[in-house]
Amino acid sequence: MDHQDVLTTDLMKSMFEVSFSAEGSNNRAKEEQAYIYFGDFMDKCEEGEIECKLHDILVFCSGADHVPPIGFDTTPNITFLYSETSFLPTASTCDITLRLPTTHNVFEHYIILGLKGHDGFGVA
């Protein structure tokens, strides 16, 4: 895979390992739904339908403005947040972990706010 190509939703999905809860659990169902919303969100980013770009996601979760030619030292990971009061995504750029909210109400709004309204290093 040539990591210098333009970012695509398929490339982003292939880079990330998703850490789901156990099959059949209530959390798993919420996580799968959040991941579907996130996939739809990335499609909109790629198609230019919203103000965020896939590049914004990469910078938010890794601190890098492009994928290194030999890939990242660690496999980027997606985990999930459970909060009744905070709906923003968070990230750890050290281990390249993106934490997605599992609340689906206005999911896209809070993802954009988190990605675009941060001061760097994955903190909204």
N, CA, C and O atoms as a GROMACS GRO file, in nm:
protein
  496
    1MET      N    1   0.084  -0.117   0.000
    1MET     CA    2   0.000   0.000   0.000
    1MET      C    3   0.089   0.123   0.000
    1MET      O    4   0.180   0.136   0.081
    2ASP      N    5   0.061   0.214  -0.091
    2ASP     CA    6   0.138   0.337  -0.098
    2ASP      C    7   0.071   0.441  -0.008
    2ASP      O    8  -0.035   0.493  -0.040
    3HIS      N    9   0.133   0.469   0.105
    3HIS     CA   10   0.075   0.558   0.204
    3HIS      C   11   0.080   0.704   0.164
    3HIS      O   12   0.024   0.789   0.234
    4GLN      N   13   0.143   0.736   0.054
    4GLN     CA   14   0.148   0.874   0.010
    4GLN      C   15   0.029   0.910  -0.079
    4GLN      O   16   0.011   1.025  -0.116
    5ASP      N   17  -0.053   0.809  -0.112
    5ASP     CA   18  -0.174   0.835  -0.190
    5ASP      C   19  -0.268   0.923  -0.109
    5ASP      O   20  -0.252   0.939   0.012
    6VAL      N   21  -0.366   0.977  -0.177
    6VAL     CA   22  -0.468   1.056  -0.111
    6VAL      C   23  -0.544   0.966  -0.013
    6VAL      O   24  -0.572   0.850  -0.043
    7LEU      N   25  -0.575   1.020   0.103
    7LEU     CA   26  -0.650   0.943   0.202
    7LEU      C   27  -0.789   0.911   0.150
    7LEU      O   28  -0.855   0.996   0.091
    8THR      N   29  -0.832   0.789   0.172
    8THR     CA   30  -0.967   0.747   0.139
    8THR      C   31  -1.028   0.682   0.262
    8THR      O   32  -0.958   0.644   0.355
    9THR      N   33  -1.159   0.671   0.261
    9THR     CA   34  -1.227   0.602   0.371
    9THR      C   35  -1.177   0.459   0.382
    9THR      O   36  -1.153   0.411   0.493
   10ASP      N   37  -1.162   0.391   0.270
   10ASP     CA   38  -1.114   0.252   0.273
   10ASP      C   39  -0.974   0.242   0.332
   10ASP      O   40  -0.947   0.150   0.410
   11LEU      N   41  -0.885   0.335   0.298
   11LEU     CA   42  -0.750   0.335   0.354
   11LEU      C   43  -0.756   0.358   0.505
   11LEU      O   44  -0.688   0.290   0.582
   12MET      N   45  -0.837   0.455   0.546
   12MET     CA   46  -0.849   0.485   0.689
   12MET      C   47  -0.903   0.362   0.764
   12MET      O   48  -0.850   0.326   0.870
   13LYS      N   49  -1.005   0.299   0.712
   13LYS     CA   50  -1.061   0.181   0.778
   13LYS      C   51  -0.959   0.068   0.785
   13LYS      O   52  -0.955  -0.005   0.884
   14SER      N   53  -0.877   0.053   0.682
   14SER     CA   54  -0.779  -0.056   0.682
   14SER      C   55  -0.664  -0.029   0.779
   14SER      O   56  -0.600  -0.124   0.825
   15MET      N   57  -0.637   0.097   0.810
   15MET     CA   58  -0.528   0.131   0.903
   15MET      C   59  -0.566   0.105   1.047
   15MET      O   60  -0.480   0.068   1.127
   16PHE      N   61  -0.693   0.123   1.082
   16PHE     CA   62  -0.737   0.115   1.221
   16PHE      C   63  -0.781  -0.024   1.260
   16PHE      O   64  -0.849  -0.094   1.184
   17GLU      N   65  -0.741  -0.064   1.380
   17GLU     CA   66  -0.794  -0.183   1.443
   17GLU      C   67  -0.905  -0.134   1.536
   17GLU      O   68  -0.884  -0.038   1.611
   18VAL      N   69  -1.020  -0.198   1.533
   18VAL     CA   70  -1.133  -0.155   1.615
   18VAL      C   71  -1.145  -0.248   1.735
   18VAL      O   72  -1.153  -0.370   1.720
   19SER      N   73  -1.147  -0.190   1.854
   19SER     CA   74  -1.158  -0.267   1.978
   19SER      C   75  -1.303  -0.267   2.025
   19SER      O   76  -1.348  -0.176   2.095
   20PHE      N   77  -1.376  -0.372   1.985
   20PHE     CA   78  -1.515  -0.388   2.024
   20PHE      C   79  -1.524  -0.468   2.154
   20PHE      O   80  -1.434  -0.545   2.187
   21SER      N   81  -1.634  -0.448   2.227
   21SER     CA   82  -1.664  -0.530   2.344
   21SER      C   83  -1.705  -0.669   2.298
   21SER      O   84  -1.715  -0.696   2.178
   22ALA      N   85  -1.729  -0.758   2.394
   22ALA     CA   86  -1.765  -0.897   2.362
   22ALA      C   87  -1.893  -0.903   2.279
   22ALA      O   88  -1.986  -0.824   2.299
   23GLU      N   89  -1.895  -0.997   2.184
   23GLU     CA   90  -2.013  -1.018   2.100
   23GLU      C   91  -2.135  -1.044   2.188
   23GLU      O   92  -2.126  -1.114   2.289
   24GLY      N   93  -2.248  -0.986   2.149
   24GLY     CA   94  -2.372  -1.008   2.221
   24GLY      C   95  -2.396  -0.913   2.337
   24GLY      O   96  -2.506  -0.908   2.392
   25SER      N   97  -2.294  -0.838   2.375
   25SER     CA   98  -2.310  -0.745   2.488
   25SER      C   99  -2.384  -0.620   2.444
   25SER      O  100  -2.388  -0.586   2.326
   26ASN      N  101  -2.445  -0.551   2.542
   26ASN     CA  102  -2.512  -0.424   2.512
   26ASN      C  103  -2.413  -0.321   2.459
   26ASN      O  104  -2.445  -0.244   2.368
   27ASN      N  105  -2.292  -0.321   2.516
   27ASN     CA  106  -2.191  -0.227   2.469
   27ASN      C  107  -2.155  -0.254   2.324
   27ASN      O  108  -2.137  -0.160   2.246
   28ARG      N  109  -2.145  -0.380   2.287
   28ARG     CA  110  -2.107  -0.416   2.150
   28ARG      C  111  -2.205  -0.357   2.050
   28ARG      O  112  -2.165  -0.304   1.946
   29ALA      N  113  -2.333  -0.367   2.079
   29ALA     CA  114  -2.434  -0.313   1.987
   29ALA      C  115  -2.417  -0.162   1.971
   29ALA      O  116  -2.427  -0.110   1.860
   30LYS      N  117  -2.392  -0.091   2.081
   30LYS     CA  118  -2.371   0.054   2.075
   30LYS      C  119  -2.244   0.087   1.996
   30LYS      O  120  -2.242   0.181   1.917
   31GLU      N  121  -2.139   0.008   2.018
   31GLU     CA  122  -2.012   0.031   1.949
   31GLU      C  123  -2.024   0.007   1.799
   31GLU      O  124  -1.971   0.084   1.719
   32GLU      N  125  -2.093  -0.098   1.762
   32GLU     CA  126  -2.112  -0.126   1.619
   32GLU      C  127  -2.189  -0.014   1.552
   32GLU      O  128  -2.158   0.025   1.439
   33GLN      N  129  -2.291   0.038   1.621
   33GLN     CA  130  -2.368   0.148   1.565
   33GLN      C  131  -2.282   0.273   1.552
   33GLN      O  132  -2.288   0.343   1.451
   34ALA      N  133  -2.202   0.302   1.655
   34ALA     CA  134  -2.112   0.419   1.651
   34ALA      C  135  -2.012   0.405   1.536
   34ALA      O  136  -1.980   0.503   1.469
   35TYR      N  137  -1.961   0.283   1.514
   35TYR     CA  138  -1.865   0.261   1.406
   35TYR      C  139  -1.931   0.280   1.269
   35TYR      O  140  -1.868   0.330   1.176
   36ILE      N  141  -2.056   0.239   1.257
   36ILE     CA  142  -2.130   0.262   1.132
   36ILE      C  143  -2.146   0.412   1.108
   36ILE      O  144  -2.125   0.460   0.997
   37TYR      N  145  -2.184   0.485   1.213
   37TYR     CA  146  -2.196   0.631   1.202
   37TYR      C  147  -2.062   0.692   1.162
   37TYR      O  148  -2.056   0.782   1.078
   38PHE      N  149  -1.955   0.642   1.222
   38PHE     CA  150  -1.822   0.696   1.191
   38PHE      C  151  -1.784   0.666   1.046
   38PHE      O  152  -1.724   0.750   0.980
   39GLY      N  153  -1.816   0.546   0.998
   39GLY     CA  154  -1.790   0.512   0.857
   39GLY      C  155  -1.866   0.605   0.763
   39GLY      O  156  -1.812   0.652   0.663
   40ASP      N  157  -1.993   0.632   0.798
   40ASP     CA  158  -2.073   0.726   0.718
   40ASP      C  159  -2.011   0.866   0.723
   40ASP      O  160  -2.006   0.937   0.622
   41PHE      N  161  -1.963   0.904   0.841
   41PHE     CA  162  -1.898   1.034   0.859
   41PHE      C  163  -1.774   1.044   0.770
   41PHE      O  164  -1.752   1.145   0.704
   42MET      N  165  -1.691   0.938   0.770
   42MET     CA  166  -1.571   0.939   0.686
   42MET      C  167  -1.606   0.947   0.538
   42MET      O  168  -1.538   1.014   0.461
   43ASP      N  169  -1.713   0.878   0.497
   43ASP     CA  170  -1.759   0.888   0.357
   43ASP      C  171  -1.792   1.032   0.322
   43ASP      O  172  -1.756   1.081   0.215
   44LYS      N  173  -1.862   1.101   0.413
   44LYS     CA  174  -1.897   1.241   0.389
   44LYS      C  175  -1.772   1.329   0.383
   44LYS      O  176  -1.766   1.424   0.305
   45CYS      N  177  -1.673   1.298   0.467
   45CYS     CA  178  -1.546   1.370   0.462
   45CYS      C  179  -1.480   1.353   0.326
   45CYS      O  180  -1.436   1.450   0.264
   46GLU      N  181  -1.474   1.229   0.282
   46GLU     CA  182  -1.408   1.198   0.154
   46GLU      C  183  -1.479   1.265   0.036
   46GLU      O  184  -1.414   1.312  -0.057
   47GLU      N  185  -1.611   1.269   0.042
   47GLU     CA  186  -1.690   1.326  -0.068
   47GLU      C  187  -1.700   1.478  -0.063
   47GLU      O  188  -1.755   1.540  -0.154
   48GLY      N  189  -1.648   1.539   0.044
   48GLY     CA  190  -1.654   1.684   0.057
   48GLY      C  191  -1.791   1.737   0.095
   48GLY      O  192  -1.822   1.854   0.072
   49GLU      N  193  -1.874   1.651   0.154
   49GLU     CA  194  -2.009   1.690   0.192
   49GLU      C  195  -2.015   1.768   0.323
   49GLU      O  196  -2.116   1.832   0.353
   50ILE      N  197  -1.908   1.762   0.401
   50ILE     CA  198  -1.902   1.833   0.528
   50ILE      C  199  -1.769   1.906   0.540
   50ILE      O  200  -1.680   1.886   0.458
   51GLU      N  201  -1.757   1.988   0.641
   51GLU     CA  202  -1.638   2.074   0.654
   51GLU      C  203  -1.512   2.000   0.698
   51GLU      O  204  -1.403   2.056   0.687
   52CYS      N  205  -1.522   1.879   0.745
   52CYS     CA  206  -1.405   1.801   0.785
   52CYS      C  207  -1.353   1.717   0.669
   52CYS      O  208  -1.427   1.679   0.579
   53LYS      N  209  -1.225   1.691   0.673
   53LYS     CA  210  -1.160   1.605   0.574
   53LYS      C  211  -1.100   1.486   0.648
   53LYS      O  212  -1.080   1.490   0.770
   54LEU      N  213  -1.071   1.380   0.575
   54LEU     CA  214  -1.006   1.263   0.636
   54LEU      C  215  -0.873   1.303   0.699
   54LEU      O  216  -0.831   1.246   0.800
   55HIS      N  217  -0.808   1.399   0.639
   55HIS     CA  218  -0.682   1.452   0.692
   55HIS      C  219  -0.700   1.502   0.835
   55HIS      O  220  -0.611   1.483   0.919
   56ASP      N  221  -0.814   1.566   0.864
   56ASP     CA  222  -0.842   1.616   0.998
   56ASP      C  223  -0.848   1.503   1.100
   56ASP      O  224  -0.801   1.517   1.213
   57ILE      N  225  -0.907   1.391   1.060
   57ILE     CA  226  -0.914   1.274   1.148
   57ILE      C  227  -0.775   1.222   1.176
   57ILE      O  228  -0.740   1.194   1.291
   58LEU      N  229  -0.694   1.210   1.072
   58LEU     CA  230  -0.557   1.160   1.086
   58LEU      C  231  -0.476   1.249   1.180
   58LEU      O  232  -0.407   1.198   1.269
   59VAL      N  233  -0.483   1.380   1.161
   59VAL     CA  234  -0.408   1.473   1.246
   59VAL      C  235  -0.458   1.465   1.390
   59VAL      O  236  -0.378   1.464   1.484
   60PHE      N  237  -0.589   1.458   1.408
   60PHE     CA  238  -0.648   1.455   1.541
   60PHE      C  239  -0.601   1.334   1.622
   60PHE      O  240  -0.568   1.346   1.740
   61CYS      N  241  -0.597   1.218   1.558
   61CYS     CA  242  -0.566   1.096   1.634
   61CYS      C  243  -0.418   1.060   1.633
   61CYS      O  244  -0.374   0.983   1.719
   62SER      N  245  -0.340   1.112   1.540
   62SER     CA  246  -0.199   1.072   1.532
   62SER      C  247  -0.102   1.188   1.549
   62SER      O  248   0.014   1.167   1.585
   63GLY      N  249  -0.148   1.309   1.524
   63GLY     CA  250  -0.059   1.424   1.524
   63GLY      C  251   0.020   1.437   1.394
   63GLY      O  252   0.093   1.534   1.376
   64ALA      N  253   0.005   1.341   1.304
   64ALA     CA  254   0.078   1.341   1.176
   64ALA      C  255  -0.012   1.395   1.066
   64ALA      O  256  -0.132   1.369   1.064
   65ASP      N  257   0.047   1.470   0.975
   65ASP     CA  258  -0.034   1.524   0.865
   65ASP      C  259  -0.034   1.433   0.742
   65ASP      O  260  -0.097   1.465   0.641
   66HIS      N  261   0.036   1.320   0.750
   66HIS     CA  262   0.030   1.219   0.645
   66HIS      C  263   0.070   1.084   0.706
   66HIS      O  264   0.131   1.078   0.813
   67VAL      N  265   0.036   0.979   0.636
   67VAL     CA  266   0.075   0.845   0.681
   67VAL      C  267   0.220   0.823   0.642
   67VAL      O  268   0.255   0.841   0.525
   68PRO      N  269   0.306   0.784   0.736
   68PRO     CA  270   0.447   0.760   0.702
   68PRO      C  271   0.461   0.654   0.592
   68PRO      O  272   0.378   0.563   0.584
   69PRO      N  273   0.563   0.663   0.508
   69PRO     CA  274   0.581   0.567   0.399
   69PRO      C  275   0.584   0.422   0.445
   69PRO      O  276   0.538   0.334   0.372
   70ILE      N  277   0.637   0.394   0.563
   70ILE     CA  278   0.640   0.256   0.613
   70ILE      C  279   0.530   0.230   0.716
   70ILE      O  280   0.532   0.129   0.786
   71GLY      N  281   0.435   0.321   0.724
   71GLY     CA  282   0.325   0.307   0.819
   71GLY      C  283   0.365   0.358   0.956
   71GLY      O  284   0.479   0.399   0.978
   72PHE      N  285   0.271   0.356   1.048
   72PHE     CA  286   0.298   0.399   1.184
   72PHE      C  287   0.368   0.288   1.262
   72PHE      O  288   0.356   0.170   1.229
   73ASP      N  289   0.441   0.327   1.368
   73ASP     CA  290   0.511   0.229   1.453
   73ASP      C  291   0.413   0.137   1.525
   73ASP      O  292   0.444   0.021   1.552
   74THR      N  293   0.297   0.189   1.554
   74THR     CA  294   0.194   0.113   1.624
   74THR      C  295   0.067   0.114   1.539
   74THR      O  296   0.044   0.207   1.462
   75THR      N  297  -0.013   0.012   1.553
   75THR     CA  298  -0.137   0.006   1.476
   75THR      C  299  -0.238   0.105   1.533
   75THR      O  300  -0.271   0.096   1.651
   76PRO      N  301  -0.288   0.198   1.453
   76PRO     CA  302  -0.391   0.289   1.502
   76PRO      C  303  -0.513   0.210   1.549
   76PRO      O  304  -0.549   0.107   1.492
   77ASN      N  305  -0.575   0.260   1.656
   77ASN     CA  306  -0.683   0.188   1.721
   77ASN      C  307  -0.804   0.278   1.740
   77ASN      O  308  -0.791   0.398   1.765
   78ILE      N  309  -0.923   0.218   1.729
   78ILE     CA  310  -1.047   0.287   1.763
   78ILE      C  311  -1.108   0.217   1.883
   78ILE      O  312  -1.126   0.095   1.883
   79THR      N  313  -1.138   0.296   1.987
   79THR     CA  314  -1.210   0.246   2.103
   79THR      C  315  -1.334   0.335   2.120
   79THR      O  316  -1.360   0.424   2.039
   80PHE      N  317  -1.409   0.310   2.226
   80PHE     CA  318  -1.537   0.377   2.242
   80PHE      C  319  -1.551   0.439   2.380
   80PHE      O  320  -1.499   0.387   2.478
   81LEU      N  321  -1.624   0.551   2.384
   81LEU     CA  322  -1.649   0.625   2.508
   81LEU      C  323  -1.793   0.604   2.552
   81LEU      O  324  -1.885   0.599   2.471
   82TYR      N  325  -1.810   0.593   2.682
   82TYR     CA  326  -1.944   0.582   2.741
   82TYR      C  327  -1.959   0.696   2.840
   82TYR      O  328  -1.905   0.690   2.951
   83SER      N  329  -2.031   0.799   2.802
   83SER     CA  330  -2.052   0.913   2.889
   83SER      C  331  -2.189   0.972   2.862
   83SER      O  332  -2.231   0.984   2.747
   84GLU      N  333  -2.256   1.007   2.967
   84GLU     CA  334  -2.386   1.072   2.955
   84GLU      C  335  -2.371   1.223   2.947
   84GLU      O  336  -2.469   1.294   2.922
   85THR      N  337  -2.250   1.273   2.967
   85THR     CA  338  -2.230   1.418   2.972
   85THR      C  339  -2.135   1.471   2.865
   85THR      O  340  -2.137   1.590   2.836
   86SER      N  341  -2.051   1.386   2.807
   86SER     CA  342  -1.956   1.430   2.707
   86SER      C  343  -1.974   1.349   2.580
   86SER      O  344  -1.970   1.226   2.581
   87PHE      N  345  -1.994   1.420   2.470
   87PHE     CA  346  -2.019   1.353   2.343
   87PHE      C  347  -1.907   1.376   2.242
   87PHE      O  348  -1.920   1.341   2.125
   88LEU      N  349  -1.797   1.434   2.287
   88LEU     CA  350  -1.686   1.464   2.198
   88LEU      C  351  -1.590   1.345   2.186
   88LEU      O  352  -1.569   1.272   2.283
   89PRO      N  353  -1.534   1.325   2.068
   89PRO     CA  354  -1.430   1.222   2.054
   89PRO      C  355  -1.304   1.270   2.125
   89PRO      O  356  -1.283   1.390   2.143
   90THR      N  357  -1.221   1.175   2.165
   90THR     CA  358  -1.089   1.207   2.220
   90THR      C  359  -0.988   1.120   2.148
   90THR      O  360  -1.023   1.027   2.076
   91ALA      N  361  -0.862   1.153   2.168
   91ALA     CA  362  -0.757   1.075   2.103
   91ALA      C  363  -0.630   1.077   2.187
   91ALA      O  364  -0.607   1.169   2.266
   92SER      N  365  -0.550   0.976   2.169
   92SER     CA  366  -0.416   0.971   2.225
   92SER      C  367  -0.321   0.960   2.107
   92SER      O  368  -0.319   0.858   2.038
   93THR      N  369  -0.243   1.065   2.085
   93THR     CA  370  -0.152   1.064   1.971
   93THR      C  371  -0.030   0.975   1.995
   93THR      O  372   0.036   0.933   1.900
   94CYS      N  373  -0.001   0.946   2.122
   94CYS     CA  374   0.115   0.860   2.151
   94CYS      C  375   0.094   0.718   2.101
   94CYS      O  376   0.183   0.659   2.039
   95ASP      N  377  -0.025   0.663   2.128
   95ASP     CA  378  -0.051   0.526   2.082
   95ASP      C  379  -0.153   0.522   1.968
   95ASP      O  380  -0.204   0.416   1.932
   96ILE      N  381  -0.182   0.639   1.911
   96ILE     CA  382  -0.272   0.656   1.797
   96ILE      C  383  -0.405   0.584   1.822
   96ILE      O  384  -0.443   0.491   1.751
   97THR      N  385  -0.472   0.631   1.926
   97THR     CA  386  -0.603   0.577   1.961
   97THR      C  387  -0.708   0.686   1.946
   97THR      O  388  -0.694   0.795   2.002
   98LEU      N  389  -0.811   0.656   1.872
   98LEU     CA  390  -0.926   0.743   1.855
   98LEU      C  391  -1.039   0.684   1.937
   98LEU      O  392  -1.075   0.568   1.919
   99ARG      N  393  -1.096   0.763   2.028
   99ARG     CA  394  -1.206   0.718   2.111
   99ARG      C  395  -1.334   0.787   2.063
   99ARG      O  396  -1.346   0.909   2.067
  100LEU      N  397  -1.428   0.705   2.017
  100LEU     CA  398  -1.553   0.757   1.962
  100LEU      C  399  -1.665   0.752   2.064
  100LEU      O  400  -1.675   0.655   2.139
  101PRO      N  401  -1.749   0.855   2.068
  101PRO     CA  402  -1.865   0.850   2.156
  101PRO      C  403  -1.965   0.746   2.105
  101PRO      O  404  -1.976   0.724   1.985
  102THR      N  405  -2.036   0.684   2.196
  102THR     CA  406  -2.135   0.584   2.156
  102THR      C  407  -2.276   0.642   2.152
  102THR      O  408  -2.371   0.573   2.115
  103THR      N  409  -2.290   0.769   2.189
  103THR     CA  410  -2.420   0.834   2.181
  103THR      C  411  -2.442   0.880   2.038
  103THR      O  412  -2.361   0.955   1.984
  104HIS      N  413  -2.550   0.836   1.979
  104HIS     CA  414  -2.571   0.867   1.837
  104HIS      C  415  -2.643   0.998   1.812
  104HIS      O  416  -2.643   1.046   1.698
  105ASN      N  417  -2.704   1.058   1.912
  105ASN     CA  418  -2.771   1.186   1.891
  105ASN      C  419  -2.669   1.289   1.846
  105ASN      O  420  -2.568   1.311   1.912
  106VAL      N  421  -2.696   1.352   1.737
  106VAL     CA  422  -2.609   1.453   1.676
  106VAL      C  423  -2.462   1.409   1.670
  106VAL      O  424  -2.372   1.489   1.695
  107PHE      N  425  -2.439   1.283   1.638
  107PHE     CA  426  -2.305   1.226   1.630
  107PHE      C  427  -2.213   1.311   1.543
  107PHE      O  428  -2.103   1.348   1.585
  108GLU      N  429  -2.259   1.341   1.423
  108GLU     CA  430  -2.175   1.415   1.328
  108GLU      C  431  -2.135   1.552   1.382
  108GLU      O  432  -2.019   1.593   1.368
  109HIS      N  433  -2.228   1.622   1.443
  109HIS     CA  434  -2.199   1.754   1.499
  109HIS      C  435  -2.086   1.747   1.600
  109HIS      O  436  -1.993   1.829   1.596
  110TYR      N  437  -2.092   1.651   1.691
  110TYR     CA  438  -1.990   1.642   1.796
  110TYR      C  439  -1.856   1.590   1.743
  110TYR      O  440  -1.751   1.627   1.795
  111ILE      N  441  -1.859   1.506   1.642
  111ILE     CA  442  -1.733   1.462   1.581
  111ILE      C  443  -1.665   1.582   1.514
  111ILE      O  444  -1.544   1.602   1.532
  112ILE      N  445  -1.740   1.661   1.439
  112ILE     CA  446  -1.682   1.780   1.375
  112ILE      C  447  -1.629   1.876   1.481
  112ILE      O  448  -1.518   1.928   1.468
  113LEU      N  449  -1.708   1.900   1.584
  113LEU     CA  450  -1.665   1.990   1.691
  113LEU      C  451  -1.536   1.940   1.756
  113LEU      O  452  -1.445   2.018   1.783
  114GLY      N  453  -1.528   1.810   1.779
  114GLY     CA  454  -1.407   1.753   1.838
  114GLY      C  455  -1.286   1.763   1.747
  114GLY      O  456  -1.177   1.796   1.793
  115LEU      N  457  -1.305   1.736   1.619
  115LEU     CA  458  -1.193   1.737   1.525
  115LEU      C  459  -1.146   1.878   1.493
  115LEU      O  460  -1.026   1.902   1.482
  116LYS      N  461  -1.238   1.970   1.479
  116LYS     CA  462  -1.204   2.105   1.436
  116LYS      C  463  -1.186   2.203   1.552
  116LYS      O  464  -1.124   2.308   1.536
  117GLY      N  465  -1.240   2.169   1.669
  117GLY     CA  466  -1.237   2.262   1.780
  117GLY      C  467  -1.136   2.228   1.886
  117GLY      O  468  -1.155   2.260   2.003
  118HIS      N  469  -1.027   2.163   1.847
  118HIS     CA  470  -0.926   2.122   1.945
  118HIS      C  471  -0.801   2.208   1.933
  118HIS      O  472  -0.779   2.275   1.833
  119ASP      N  473  -0.722   2.205   2.037
  119ASP     CA  474  -0.596   2.280   2.038
  119ASP      C  475  -0.478   2.190   2.004
  119ASP      O  476  -0.364   2.230   2.025
  120GLY      N  477  -0.504   2.073   1.953
  120GLY     CA  478  -0.397   1.980   1.917
  120GLY      C  479  -0.389   1.863   2.013
  120GLY      O  480  -0.449   1.866   2.121
  121PHE      N  481  -0.316   1.763   1.974
  121PHE     CA  482  -0.291   1.644   2.053
  121PHE      C  483  -0.418   1.575   2.101
  121PHE      O  484  -0.423   1.524   2.213
  122GLY      N  485  -0.520   1.573   2.016
  122GLY     CA  486  -0.637   1.491   2.040
  122GLY      C  487  -0.724   1.527   2.157
  122GLY      O  488  -0.792   1.440   2.212
  123VAL      N  489  -0.723   1.653   2.198
  123VAL     CA  490  -0.810   1.693   2.308
  123VAL      C  491  -0.902   1.802   2.258
  123VAL      O  492  -0.857   1.906   2.210
  124ALA      N  493  -1.030   1.776   2.269
  124ALA     CA  494  -1.129   1.874   2.224
  124ALA      C  495  -1.154   1.976   2.332
  124ALA      O  496  -1.235   2.068   2.313
   0.00000   0.00000   0.00000
